[in-house]
Amino acid sequence: MSTKHVAAISSRAARAPGVRATGLGLLVLALAGSGAFAAAPAGGGAPMPLAPHRAVYDLTLADSSGSRAVTGVSGRIAYEFSGDACAGYSLDFRQLAILERQEGEAQQIDIRSATHEDADGSSFRFRQDTARGDADERVQGVAKRNGAADDAGISVNLTRPERKTFEAAGPIAFPSGHLQRIIAAARAGESTLAVKLYDAAEDGAKVFDTFVVIGKKAPASPDRPIEAAARKAGLDKVDRWPVSVSYYTPGSGERTPIYAIAFDLYENGVSGSMRMNYGDFSIRGELRDLEQRGTGACANGRK
């Protein structure tokens, strides 16, 4: 896999899928048109507020294979998630990673991303800058939902890397809404979920199919094993689920995931340590530092 694809896909780690009980080899039947795509939070009602927080993950190589295998990974993901259920949610993200291979020079990838999603999911603004060696790229634009219906499509207006406008048929989730649907499905006892997602990844001109596998709930308990940073932030008092999210290019028939990510998802939207699978290698992201900054409920008594 090229460093361009690694850069595009790695930014999803903070958008959670800032999220795998299944591996990249998983094959699933095409879901488009089957009625399986989630259009609203499972069980109905308002979506769960997502908690504002700052998190840092240390990156290391989990495993690798192939003739041009990656032999080492070092770096860090740092992001700040802010906002509330009325003002919407913003994400400031930075990833710096160095990939070493059996052949050739080490490759550095530096990603900076800033996004904002309206609380009602009506619009998603994004800007992502990626530096790989001497190459610098920017993806920037805004996506808007075409109406209030659950199955509404979206219109995307890109200003970078080139001016482009396109539409995609719904239902389609933006990143925060995607995460809220996963949490709603987990709370409702669902074990799988399929959602179309627009997150401005790669060149910003693609909508992806996602397939989510949700494991057994781990109820809040002071005795359960979790990362020291998570315990310090009080996450031992929050329910969690092991979650796997696989990403696919839309199409028909059986398809192999482009990429998959697995992590523990807490009920308030915080992600524990993660494992990102790129096919011929996997990266481990260990939660190193976590600071919670509220509940995500509407500020100042707003509704």
Secondary structure, 3 states (H helix, E strand, C coil): CCHHHHHHHHCHHHHCCCCCCCCCCCCECCCCCCCCECCCCCCCCCCCCCCCEEEEEEEEEEEECCCCCEEEEEEEEEEEEEEECCCEEEEEEEEEEEEEECCCCCEEEEEEEEEEECCCCCEEEEEEEEEECCEEEEEEEEEEECCCCCCCCEEEEEEECCCEEEEECCCCECHHHHHHHHHHHHHCCCCEEEEEECCCCCCCCCCEEEEEEECCCECCCCCCCCCHHHHHCCHHHCCEEEEEEEEECCCCCCECCCEEEEEEEECCCCEEEEEEECCCEEEEEEEEEEEECCCCCCHHHCC
